[in-house]
Amino acid sequence: MLGQRRRGELLRDAIVDVFSRRIVGWAIADHLRTELPLEALGMALGIRQPPQGLVHHSDRGCQYASDLYRSELAASGIVCSMSRVGDCWDNAVAESFFATLKTELVYRRPWPTKHEARTAIHDYIGAFYNPHRRHSSLGYVSPMDYERQHAAGAAA
């Protein structure tokens, strides 16, 4: 999704829990249709059952501004928030994740097939990024460890 799109390039969509930096939903496709973020949203809603009023922030891409996507958010009790026009800093957490994904995985080797790239991205998020990759903004613990620490502290 970042940078210029090259023919056949896989586009990614991810939903980041800003509290823990955990990627709770993601999808990969070779198009920018609304189905791409809807798939990521569906995964996120399957992983998390957010309370009414959760804020979903995105850039102003046409797929996020579509009636279909916005109605799905509303049906799930989620409040839609969008970046200001031309202000990439409003979506900095997602932009940072995609920069990390590209640096640590995508740009490190060629991807002969889309299937290999999809599998590698899925594995990177599920087996490395969420459970093991440490974040300075979280006190150098992984997103899943941060969530566990918070849950343990709340239970105490």
C-alpha positions in Angstrom: 0.0 0.0 0.0 2.9 2.3 0.5 4.8 4.0 -2.3 4.1 3.6 -6.0 2.3 0.5 -7.1 4.1 -1.7 -9.6 2.2 -4.0 -11.9 1.4 -7.3 -10.1 2.6 -5.9 -6.8 0.9 -7.4 -3.8 -0.9 -4.8 -1.7 -1.2 -5.3 2.0 -3.7 -4.1 4.5 -3.3 -4.4 8.2 -5.3 -3.4 11.3 -3.0 -2.4 14.2 -4.1 -2.3 17.8 -2.5 1.0 18.7 -2.3 0.1 22.4 -0.1 -3.0 22.0 1.1 -2.6 18.3 -0.3 -6.0 17.7 -1.5 -6.7 14.1 -5.0 -8.1 14.7 -6.1 -8.3 11.1 -4.4 -8.4 7.7 -5.0 -9.2 4.1 -3.0 -9.4 0.9 -4.2 -8.9 -2.6 -3.2 -7.5 -6.0 -5.9 -4.9 -6.0 -7.1 -1.9 -3.9 -10.8 -2.8 -3.9 -12.8 -2.6 -0.7 -12.6 -6.4 -0.3 -8.9 -6.0 0.8 -9.6 -4.0 4.0 -12.8 -5.9 4.6 -10.9 -9.1 4.8 -8.5 -7.5 7.3 -11.4 -6.1 9.3 -13.1 -9.5 9.3 -9.9 -11.1 10.7 -9.6 -8.4 13.3 -13.2 -8.8 14.5 -12.7 -12.5 14.7 -9.6 -12.1 16.9 -11.0 -9.2 19.0 -14.6 -8.6 20.0 -14.3 -4.8 20.5 -16.8 -2.9 22.7 -19.1 -0.4 21.1 -17.4 2.9 20.3 -13.9 1.5 19.3 -12.2 4.0 17.1 -10.9 2.7 13.7 -8.4 5.1 12.2 -7.3 4.9 8.6 -6.0 7.1 5.8 -8.4 8.5 3.2 -8.1 5.7 0.7 -11.1 5.1 -1.4 -11.5 1.6 0.0 -11.8 2.9 3.6 -14.1 5.8 2.5 -16.4 3.4 0.6 -20.0 3.0 1.8 -19.5 -0.7 2.1 -16.5 -0.4 4.5 -18.0 2.4 6.5 -21.3 0.5 6.9 -19.4 -2.6 8.1 -17.7 -0.5 10.7 -21.0 1.0 11.8 -22.7 -2.4 12.0 -19.9 -3.5 14.3 -20.3 -0.5 16.5 -17.0 0.9 15.4 -16.4 4.7 15.0 -14.7 5.7 11.8 -11.8 8.1 12.0 -9.7 9.3 9.0 -6.5 11.2 8.5 -6.4 14.7 7.4 -5.8 15.2 3.7 -2.1 14.9 2.9 -1.0 14.2 6.5 0.8 10.9 6.7 1.6 11.4 10.4 -2.0 10.8 11.3 -1.5 7.2 10.3 2.0 6.8 11.6 1.6 3.6 13.5 0.4 1.7 10.4 3.0 3.4 8.2 5.7 2.3 10.7 4.5 -1.3 10.6 4.6 -1.4 6.8 8.1 0.1 6.8 9.2 -2.5 9.3 7.6 -5.3 7.3 9.3 -4.2 4.1 12.7 -3.7 5.7 12.7 -6.9 7.8 11.1 -9.2 5.2 9.9 -8.0 1.8 13.1 -6.3 0.6 15.5 -9.0 1.8 15.0 -11.4 -1.1 13.1 -11.9 -4.3 9.6 -13.5 -4.2 9.2 -15.8 -7.2 5.5 -16.3 -6.6 2.7 -14.3 -4.9 1.9 -17.4 -2.9 5.4 -17.5 -1.4 5.2 -13.8 -0.5 1.7 -14.2 1.1 2.9 -17.2 3.1 6.0 -15.4 4.3 4.0 -12.3 5.3 1.5 -14.4 7.2 4.3 -16.2 9.0 6.2 -13.0 9.8 3.1 -11.4 11.4 1.8 -14.5 13.2 5.0 -16.3 14.2 7.4 -13.3 14.7 6.0 -9.8 14.7 3.2 -10.3 17.2 4.7 -12.8 19.6 8.5 -11.9 19.5 9.4 -8.6 17.8 10.2 -6.1 20.5 9.1 -2.4 20.3 10.8 0.5 21.9 7.4 2.2 22.4 6.3 -0.9 24.5 9.4 -0.9 26.8 11.1 -3.4 24.5 8.6 -6.2 24.7 6.6 -7.8 22.0 2.9 -6.9 21.3 1.7 -10.2 22.8 3.9 -9.9 25.9 2.7 -6.3 26.4 -0.9 -7.4 26.3 -0.1 -10.2 28.8 1.7 -7.8 31.1 -1.3 -5.4 31.0 -3.8 -8.2 31.6 -1.8 -9.5 34.6 -1.6 -6.0 36.0 -5.3 -5.4 35.5 -6.1 -8.7 37.2 -3.9 -7.9 40.2 
